[in-house]
Amino acid sequence: MIFAQTTVRNGLVVIDGYSNKKTIKGAIADLVKEVAKINEAEATNLKEYGLELLGTTNETDEYYIECEKVCCATNMTEDDEMEFKDANFYLMIRFVA
C-alpha cells in the first residue's frame, strides 16, 4: 500500500491508503497485508471474503470496506507539499479490533 494510514480509536480500526495493483483482487491483497499488522484473524477473513464484502455493508456498520478506482496516490508532506505516486485504487477498511 502507498501512503497507508492506520487510526485506532476506542477499538475501532480504520486503515486507508492506495494500491498500485492492476486489479481489485490485487488491491485487496495489499489491504490484507496492512490489516495483518493489526489483526491476523481479520486479515484471514478479508483474504477469504474481501471481494464479497465490497459494497455489501453500509457506513453505519462496524465493518465497512471501500474501494475506489483512482489515477494516482496523493499525500501531504510535513512541509505542506503535495506528493504524488502512481496508483490504481484507493482502499479503506473499518473494523472492530
MODELLER restraints for C-alpha pairs under 7 A, 6 or more apart:
rsr = mdl.restraints
at = mdl.atoms
rsr.add(forms.Gaussian(group=physical.xy_distance, feature=features.Distance(at['CA:1:A'], at['CA:17:A']), mean=6.06, stdev=0.5))
rsr.add(forms.Gaussian(group=physical.xy_distance, feature=features.Distance(at['CA:1:A'], at['CA:18:A']), mean=5.41, stdev=0.5))
rsr.add(forms.Gaussian(group=physical.xy_distance, feature=features.Distance(at['CA:1:A'], at['CA:19:A']), mean=4.97, stdev=0.5))
rsr.add(forms.Gaussian(group=physical.xy_distance, feature=features.Distance(at['CA:1:A'], at['CA:30:A']), mean=5.68, stdev=0.5))
rsr.add(forms.Gaussian(group=physical.xy_distance, feature=features.Distance(at['CA:1:A'], at['CA:31:A']), mean=6.94, stdev=0.5))
rsr.add(forms.Gaussian(group=physical.xy_distance, feature=features.Distance(at['CA:2:A'], at['CA:17:A']), mean=5.82, stdev=0.5))
rsr.add(forms.Gaussian(group=physical.xy_distance, feature=features.Distance(at['CA:2:A'], at['CA:18:A']), mean=4.93, stdev=0.5))
rsr.add(forms.Gaussian(group=physical.xy_distance, feature=features.Distance(at['CA:2:A'], at['CA:19:A']), mean=6.02, stdev=0.5))
rsr.add(forms.Gaussian(group=physical.xy_distance, feature=features.Distance(at['CA:3:A'], at['CA:17:A']), mean=5.40, stdev=0.5))
rsr.add(forms.Gaussian(group=physical.xy_distance, feature=features.Distance(at['CA:3:A'], at['CA:18:A']), mean=6.55, stdev=0.5))
rsr.add(forms.Gaussian(group=physical.xy_distance, feature=features.Distance(at['CA:3:A'], at['CA:75:A']), mean=6.67, stdev=0.5))
rsr.add(forms.Gaussian(group=physical.xy_distance, feature=features.Distance(at['CA:4:A'], at['CA:15:A']), mean=6.99, stdev=0.5))
rsr.add(forms.Gaussian(group=physical.xy_distance, feature=features.Distance(at['CA:4:A'], at['CA:16:A']), mean=5.61, stdev=0.5))
rsr.add(forms.Gaussian(group=physical.xy_distance, feature=features.Distance(at['CA:4:A'], at['CA:17:A']), mean=4.10, stdev=0.5))
rsr.add(forms.Gaussian(group=physical.xy_distance, feature=features.Distance(at['CA:4:A'], at['CA:18:A']), mean=6.80, stdev=0.5))
rsr.add(forms.Gaussian(group=physical.xy_distance, feature=features.Distance(at['CA:5:A'], at['CA:15:A']), mean=5.64, stdev=0.5))
rsr.add(forms.Gaussian(group=physical.xy_distance, feature=features.Distance(at['CA:5:A'], at['CA:16:A']), mean=5.48, stdev=0.5))
rsr.add(forms.Gaussian(group=physical.xy_distance, feature=features.Distance(at['CA:5:A'], at['CA:17:A']), mean=6.26, stdev=0.5))
rsr.add(forms.Gaussian(group=physical.xy_distance, feature=features.Distance(at['CA:6:A'], at['CA:14:A']), mean=5.70, stdev=0.5))
rsr.add(forms.Gaussian(group=physical.xy_distance, feature=features.Distance(at['CA:6:A'], at['CA:15:A']), mean=4.43, stdev=0.5))
rsr.add(forms.Gaussian(group=physical.xy_distance, feature=features.Distance(at['CA:6:A'], at['CA:16:A']), mean=6.68, stdev=0.5))
rsr.add(forms.Gaussian(group=physical.xy_distance, feature=features.Distance(at['CA:7:A'], at['CA:13:A']), mean=5.78, stdev=0.5))
rsr.add(forms.Gaussian(group=physical.xy_distance, feature=features.Distance(at['CA:7:A'], at['CA:14:A']), mean=5.14, stdev=0.5))
rsr.add(forms.Gaussian(group=physical.xy_distance, feature=features.Distance(at['CA:7:A'], at['CA:15:A']), mean=6.44, stdev=0.5))
rsr.add(forms.Gaussian(group=physical.xy_distance, feature=features.Distance(at['CA:8:A'], at['CA:14:A']), mean=6.42, stdev=0.5))
rsr.add(forms.Gaussian(group=physical.xy_distance, feature=features.Distance(at['CA:11:A'], at['CA:96:A']), mean=5.65, stdev=0.5))
rsr.add(forms.Gaussian(group=physical.xy_distance, feature=features.Distance(at['CA:11:A'], at['CA:97:A']), mean=5.49, stdev=0.5))
rsr.add(forms.Gaussian(group=physical.xy_distance, feature=features.Distance(at['CA:12:A'], at['CA:94:A']), mean=6.94, stdev=0.5))
rsr.add(forms.Gaussian(group=physical.xy_distance, feature=features.Distance(at['CA:12:A'], at['CA:95:A']), mean=5.74, stdev=0.5))
rsr.add(forms.Gaussian(group=physical.xy_distance, feature=features.Distance(at['CA:12:A'], at['CA:96:A']), mean=4.53, stdev=0.5))
rsr.add(forms.Gaussian(group=physical.xy_distance, feature=features.Distance(at['CA:12:A'], at['CA:97:A']), mean=6.12, stdev=0.5))
rsr.add(forms.Gaussian(group=physical.xy_distance, feature=features.Distance(at['CA:13:A'], at['CA:94:A']), mean=5.56, stdev=0.5))
rsr.add(forms.Gaussian(group=physical.xy_distance, feature=features.Distance(at['CA:13:A'], at['CA:95:A']), mean=5.40, stdev=0.5))
rsr.add(forms.Gaussian(group=physical.xy_distance, feature=features.Distance(at['CA:13:A'], at['CA:96:A']), mean=6.03, stdev=0.5))
rsr.add(forms.Gaussian(group=physical.xy_distance, feature=features.Distance(at['CA:13:A'], at['CA:97:A']), mean=6.37, stdev=0.5))
rsr.add(forms.Gaussian(group=physical.xy_distance, feature=features.Distance(at['CA:14:A'], at['CA:93:A']), mean=5.71, stdev=0.5))
rsr.add(forms.Gaussian(group=physical.xy_distance, feature=features.Distance(at['CA:14:A'], at['CA:94:A']), mean=4.47, stdev=0.5))
rsr.add(forms.Gaussian(group=physical.xy_distance, feature=features.Distance(at['CA:14:A'], at['CA:95:A']), mean=6.79, stdev=0.5))
rsr.add(forms.Gaussian(group=physical.xy_distance, feature=features.Distance(at['CA:15:A'], at['CA:92:A']), mean=5.60, stdev=0.5))
rsr.add(forms.Gaussian(group=physical.xy_distance, feature=features.Distance(at['CA:15:A'], at['CA:93:A']), mean=5.42, stdev=0.5))
rsr.add(forms.Gaussian(group=physical.xy_distance, feature=features.Distance(at['CA:15:A'], at['CA:94:A']), mean=6.64, stdev=0.5))
rsr.add(forms.Gaussian(group=physical.xy_distance, feature=features.Distance(at['CA:16:A'], at['CA:91:A']), mean=5.51, stdev=0.5))
rsr.add(forms.Gaussian(group=physical.xy_distance, feature=features.Distance(at['CA:16:A'], at['CA:92:A']), mean=4.17, stdev=0.5))
rsr.add(forms.Gaussian(group=physical.xy_distance, feature=features.Distance(at['CA:16:A'], at['CA:93:A']), mean=6.50, stdev=0.5))
rsr.add(forms.Gaussian(group=physical.xy_distance, feature=features.Distance(at['CA:17:A'], at['CA:90:A']), mean=5.89, stdev=0.5))
rsr.add(forms.Gaussian(group=physical.xy_distance, feature=features.Distance(at['CA:17:A'], at['CA:91:A']), mean=5.58, stdev=0.5))
rsr.add(forms.Gaussian(group=physical.xy_distance, feature=features.Distance(at['CA:17:A'], at['CA:92:A']), mean=6.68, stdev=0.5))
rsr.add(forms.Gaussian(group=physical.xy_distance, feature=features.Distance(at['CA:18:A'], at['CA:73:A']), mean=6.04, stdev=0.5))
rsr.add(forms.Gaussian(group=physical.xy_distance, feature=features.Distance(at['CA:18:A'], at['CA:87:A']), mean=6.20, stdev=0.5))
rsr.add(forms.Gaussian(group=physical.xy_distance, feature=features.Distance(at['CA:18:A'], at['CA:89:A']), mean=5.59, stdev=0.5))
rsr.add(forms.Gaussian(group=physical.xy_distance, feature=features.Distance(at['CA:18:A'], at['CA:90:A']), mean=4.45, stdev=0.5))
rsr.add(forms.Gaussian(group=physical.xy_distance, feature=features.Distance(at['CA:18:A'], at['CA:91:A']), mean=5.88, stdev=0.5))
rsr.add(forms.Gaussian(group=physical.xy_distance, feature=features.Distance(at['CA:19:A'], at['CA:27:A']), mean=5.44, stdev=0.5))
rsr.add(forms.Gaussian(group=physical.xy_distance, feature=features.Distance(at['CA:19:A'], at['CA:30:A']), mean=6.66, stdev=0.5))
rsr.add(forms.Gaussian(group=physical.xy_distance, feature=features.Distance(at['CA:19:A'], at['CA:87:A']), mean=5.49, stdev=0.5))
rsr.add(forms.Gaussian(group=physical.xy_distance, feature=features.Distance(at['CA:19:A'], at['CA:88:A']), mean=6.01, stdev=0.5))
rsr.add(forms.Gaussian(group=physical.xy_distance, feature=features.Distance(at['CA:19:A'], at['CA:89:A']), mean=5.25, stdev=0.5))
rsr.add(forms.Gaussian(group=physical.xy_distance, feature=features.Distance(at['CA:19:A'], at['CA:90:A']), mean=6.48, stdev=0.5))
rsr.add(forms.Gaussian(group=physical.xy_distance, feature=features.Distance(at['CA:20:A'], at['CA:86:A']), mean=6.37, stdev=0.5))
rsr.add(forms.Gaussian(group=physical.xy_distance, feature=features.Distance(at['CA:20:A'], at['CA:87:A']), mean=4.03, stdev=0.5))
rsr.add(forms.Gaussian(group=physical.xy_distance, feature=features.Distance(at['CA:20:A'], at['CA:88:A']), mean=4.95, stdev=0.5))
rsr.add(forms.Gaussian(group=physical.xy_distance, feature=features.Distance(at['CA:20:A'], at['CA:89:A']), mean=6.66, stdev=0.5))
rsr.add(forms.Gaussian(group=physical.xy_distance, feature=features.Distance(at['CA:21:A'], at['CA:27:A']), mean=5.46, stdev=0.5))
rsr.add(forms.Gaussian(group=physical.xy_distance, feature=features.Distance(at['CA:21:A'], at['CA:88:A']), mean=6.40, stdev=0.5))
rsr.add(forms.Gaussian(group=physical.xy_distance, feature=features.Distance(at['CA:22:A'], at['CA:88:A']), mean=6.43, stdev=0.5))
rsr.add(forms.Gaussian(group=physical.xy_distance, feature=features.Distance(at['CA:27:A'], at['CA:89:A']), mean=6.78, stdev=0.5))
rsr.add(forms.Gaussian(group=physical.xy_distance, feature=features.Distance(at['CA:28:A'], at['CA:50:A']), mean=6.57, stdev=0.5))
rsr.add(forms.Gaussian(group=physical.xy_distance, feature=features.Distance(at['CA:29:A'], at['CA:47:A']), mean=6.82, stdev=0.5))
rsr.add(forms.Gaussian(group=physical.xy_distance, feature=features.Distance(at['CA:32:A'], at['CA:43:A']), mean=5.15, stdev=0.5))
rsr.add(forms.Gaussian(group=physical.xy_distance, feature=features.Distance(at['CA:32:A'], at['CA:46:A']), mean=6.35, stdev=0.5))
rsr.add(forms.Gaussian(group=physical.xy_distance, feature=features.Distance(at['CA:32:A'], at['CA:47:A']), mean=6.13, stdev=0.5))
rsr.add(forms.Gaussian(group=physical.xy_distance, feature=features.Distance(at['CA:35:A'], at['CA:42:A']), mean=6.92, stdev=0.5))
rsr.add(forms.Gaussian(group=physical.xy_distance, feature=features.Distance(at['CA:35:A'], at['CA:43:A']), mean=5.30, stdev=0.5))
rsr.add(forms.Gaussian(group=physical.xy_distance, feature=features.Distance(at['CA:36:A'], at['CA:43:A']), mean=4.95, stdev=0.5))
rsr.add(forms.Gaussian(group=physical.xy_distance, feature=features.Distance(at['CA:39:A'], at['CA:97:A']), mean=6.75, stdev=0.5))
rsr.add(forms.Gaussian(group=physical.xy_distance, feature=features.Distance(at['CA:53:A'], at['CA:65:A']), mean=6.97, stdev=0.5))
rsr.add(forms.Gaussian(group=physical.xy_distance, feature=features.Distance(at['CA:54:A'], at['CA:65:A']), mean=5.76, stdev=0.5))
rsr.add(forms.Gaussian(group=physical.xy_distance, feature=features.Distance(at['CA:54:A'], at['CA:66:A']), mean=6.52, stdev=0.5))
rsr.add(forms.Gaussian(group=physical.xy_distance, feature=features.Distance(at['CA:57:A'], at['CA:64:A']), mean=5.75, stdev=0.5))
rsr.add(forms.Gaussian(group=physical.xy_distance, feature=features.Distance(at['CA:58:A'], at['CA:64:A']), mean=6.44, stdev=0.5))
rsr.add(forms.Gaussian(group=physical.xy_distance, feature=features.Distance(at['CA:62:A'], at['CA:94:A']), mean=6.92, stdev=0.5))
rsr.add(forms.Gaussian(group=physical.xy_distance, feature=features.Distance(at['CA:62:A'], at['CA:95:A']), mean=5.66, stdev=0.5))
rsr.add(forms.Gaussian(group=physical.xy_distance, feature=features.Distance(at['CA:62:A'], at['CA:96:A']), mean=6.37, stdev=0.5))
rsr.add(forms.Gaussian(group=physical.xy_distance, feature=features.Distance(at['CA:63:A'], at['CA:94:A']), mean=5.45, stdev=0.5))
rsr.add(forms.Gaussian(group=physical.xy_distance, feature=features.Distance(at['CA:63:A'], at['CA:95:A']), mean=4.59, stdev=0.5))
rsr.add(forms.Gaussian(group=physical.xy_distance, feature=features.Distance(at['CA:64:A'], at['CA:93:A']), mean=5.65, stdev=0.5))
rsr.add(forms.Gaussian(group=physical.xy_distance, feature=features.Distance(at['CA:64:A'], at['CA:94:A']), mean=5.12, stdev=0.5))
rsr.add(forms.Gaussian(group=physical.xy_distance, feature=features.Distance(at['CA:64:A'], at['CA:95:A']), mean=6.70, stdev=0.5))
rsr.add(forms.Gaussian(group=physical.xy_distance, feature=features.Distance(at['CA:65:A'], at['CA:92:A']), mean=5.70, stdev=0.5))
rsr.add(forms.Gaussian(group=physical.xy_distance, feature=features.Distance(at['CA:65:A'], at['CA:93:A']), mean=4.41, stdev=0.5))
rsr.add(forms.Gaussian(group=physical.xy_distance, feature=features.Distance(at['CA:65:A'], at['CA:94:A']), mean=6.49, stdev=0.5))
rsr.add(forms.Gaussian(group=physical.xy_distance, feature=features.Distance(at['CA:66:A'], at['CA:91:A']), mean=5.66, stdev=0.5))
rsr.add(forms.Gaussian(group=physical.xy_distance, feature=features.Distance(at['CA:66:A'], at['CA:92:A']), mean=5.09, stdev=0.5))
rsr.add(forms.Gaussian(group=physical.xy_distance, feature=features.Distance(at['CA:66:A'], at['CA:93:A']), mean=6.40, stdev=0.5))
rsr.add(forms.Gaussian(group=physical.xy_distance, feature=features.Distance(at['CA:67:A'], at['CA:89:A']), mean=6.53, stdev=0.5))
rsr.add(forms.Gaussian(group=physical.xy_distance, feature=features.Distance(at['CA:67:A'], at['CA:90:A']), mean=5.68, stdev=0.5))
rsr.add(forms.Gaussian(group=physical.xy_distance, feature=features.Distance(at['CA:67:A'], at['CA:91:A']), mean=4.61, stdev=0.5))
rsr.add(forms.Gaussian(group=physical.xy_distance, feature=features.Distance(at['CA:67:A'], at['CA:92:A']), mean=6.61, stdev=0.5))
rsr.add(forms.Gaussian(group=physical.xy_distance, feature=features.Distance(at['CA:68:A'], at['CA:89:A']), mean=5.47, stdev=0.5))
rsr.add(forms.Gaussian(group=physical.xy_distance, feature=features.Distance(at['CA:68:A'], at['CA:90:A']), mean=5.12, stdev=0.5))
rsr.add(forms.Gaussian(group=physical.xy_distance, feature=features.Distance(at['CA:68:A'], at['CA:91:A']), mean=6.58, stdev=0.5))
rsr.add(forms.Gaussian(group=physical.xy_distance, feature=features.Distance(at['CA:69:A'], at['CA:88:A']), mean=5.76, stdev=0.5))
rsr.add(forms.Gaussian(group=physical.xy_distance, feature=features.Distance(at['CA:69:A'], at['CA:89:A']), mean=4.46, stdev=0.5))
rsr.add(forms.Gaussian(group=physical.xy_distance, feature=features.Distance(at['CA:69:A'], at['CA:90:A']), mean=6.32, stdev=0.5))
rsr.add(forms.Gaussian(group=physical.xy_distance, feature=features.Distance(at['CA:70:A'], at['CA:87:A']), mean=6.77, stdev=0.5))
rsr.add(forms.Gaussian(group=physical.xy_distance, feature=features.Distance(at['CA:70:A'], at['CA:88:A']), mean=5.17, stdev=0.5))
rsr.add(forms.Gaussian(group=physical.xy_distance, feature=features.Distance(at['CA:70:A'], at['CA:89:A']), mean=5.18, stdev=0.5))
rsr.add(forms.Gaussian(group=physical.xy_distance, feature=features.Distance(at['CA:70:A'], at['CA:90:A']), mean=6.35, stdev=0.5))
rsr.add(forms.Gaussian(group=physical.xy_distance, feature=features.Distance(at['CA:71:A'], at['CA:87:A']), mean=6.01, stdev=0.5))
rsr.add(forms.Gaussian(group=physical.xy_distance, feature=features.Distance(at['CA:71:A'], at['CA:88:A']), mean=5.67, stdev=0.5))
rsr.add(forms.Gaussian(group=physical.xy_distance, feature=features.Distance(at['CA:72:A'], at['CA:84:A']), mean=6.69, stdev=0.5))
rsr.add(forms.Gaussian(group=physical.xy_distance, feature=features.Distance(at['CA:72:A'], at['CA:85:A']), mean=5.81, stdev=0.5))
rsr.add(forms.Gaussian(group=physical.xy_distance, feature=features.Distance(at['CA:72:A'], at['CA:86:A']), mean=4.75, stdev=0.5))
rsr.add(forms.Gaussian(group=physical.xy_distance, feature=features.Distance(at['CA:72:A'], at['CA:87:A']), mean=4.46, stdev=0.5))
rsr.add(forms.Gaussian(group=physical.xy_distance, feature=features.Distance(at['CA:72:A'], at['CA:88:A']), mean=6.48, stdev=0.5))
rsr.add(forms.Gaussian(group=physical.xy_distance, feature=features.Distance(at['CA:73:A'], at['CA:84:A']), mean=5.56, stdev=0.5))
rsr.add(forms.Gaussian(group=physical.xy_distance, feature=features.Distance(at['CA:73:A'], at['CA:85:A']), mean=5.07, stdev=0.5))
rsr.add(forms.Gaussian(group=physical.xy_distance, feature=features.Distance(at['CA:73:A'], at['CA:86:A']), mean=5.99, stdev=0.5))
rsr.add(forms.Gaussian(group=physical.xy_distance, feature=features.Distance(at['CA:73:A'], at['CA:87:A']), mean=5.34, stdev=0.5))
rsr.add(forms.Gaussian(group=physical.xy_distance, feature=features.Distance(at['CA:74:A'], at['CA:82:A']), mean=6.67, stdev=0.5))
rsr.add(forms.Gaussian(group=physical.xy_distance, feature=features.Distance(at['CA:74:A'], at['CA:83:A']), mean=5.49, stdev=0.5))
rsr.add(forms.Gaussian(group=physical.xy_distance, feature=features.Distance(at['CA:74:A'], at['CA:84:A']), mean=4.68, stdev=0.5))
rsr.add(forms.Gaussian(group=physical.xy_distance, feature=features.Distance(at['CA:74:A'], at['CA:85:A']), mean=6.62, stdev=0.5))
rsr.add(forms.Gaussian(group=physical.xy_distance, feature=features.Distance(at['CA:75:A'], at['CA:82:A']), mean=5.76, stdev=0.5))
rsr.add(forms.Gaussian(group=physical.xy_distance, feature=features.Distance(at['CA:75:A'], at['CA:83:A']), mean=5.08, stdev=0.5))
rsr.add(forms.Gaussian(group=physical.xy_distance, feature=features.Distance(at['CA:75:A'], at['CA:84:A']), mean=6.68, stdev=0.5))
rsr.add(forms.Gaussian(group=physical.xy_distance, feature=features.Distance(at['CA:76:A'], at['CA:82:A']), mean=4.73, stdev=0.5))
rsr.add(forms.Gaussian(group=physical.xy_distance, feature=features.Distance(at['CA:76:A'], at['CA:83:A']), mean=6.01, stdev=0.5))
rsr.add(forms.Gaussian(group=physical.xy_distance, feature=features.Distance(at['CA:77:A'], at['CA:83:A']), mean=6.70, stdev=0.5))
